[in-house]
Amino acid sequence: MAKNMLSGHKQIWNDGEYQYEHRVKMEKKLGRKLRDDEHIHHKNGDPGDNRMSNLQVVTKAEHNKVDKTHHKGGRKRGSRG
């Protein structure tokens, strides 16, 4: 069973709990859990597009920098305020 979040991310049932699909897919590809400093970037800016060709492992700092260029001039999707 899958859930769509307000942010546009998808969660899937995995190992007895809901987890973000993009993280589950990347961990499976890498053959390991993501480190605390690793984030998954959606290259095309669509958090619901979890094709491997659209996912990239980045550090938190890299992700923050890339997100700013994708969301210039407006709030990030799913943010409040």
C-alpha positions, 0 to 999 in steps of 0.5 A, a space after each residue: 500500500 502506498 501513501 502520497 504525502 502533501 509534499 508530493 513524496 510517496 511512502 510505501 509499506 516496507 519492513 513493517 512501516 511506511 518509508 519514503 519510496 525514493 529512499 527505499 529504492 536508493 538503499 536497494 540500489 546501493 545495497 546499504 542504508 543511507 548515511 545520516 548526511 546523505 539525502 536523495 535529490 529528485 533531479 527534475 524537481 518532482 518529488 513523486 517521480 521516483 525513477 532511478 534516473 531521476 534520483 541522486 544521492 547528495 549531501 545535506 549541503 548539496 541538497 540545500 543548494 540544489 533545492 534553492 535553484 529549483 525553487 527560486 522565487 517561491 516556497 518549496 512544495 509542501 512548505 508552510 508559511 
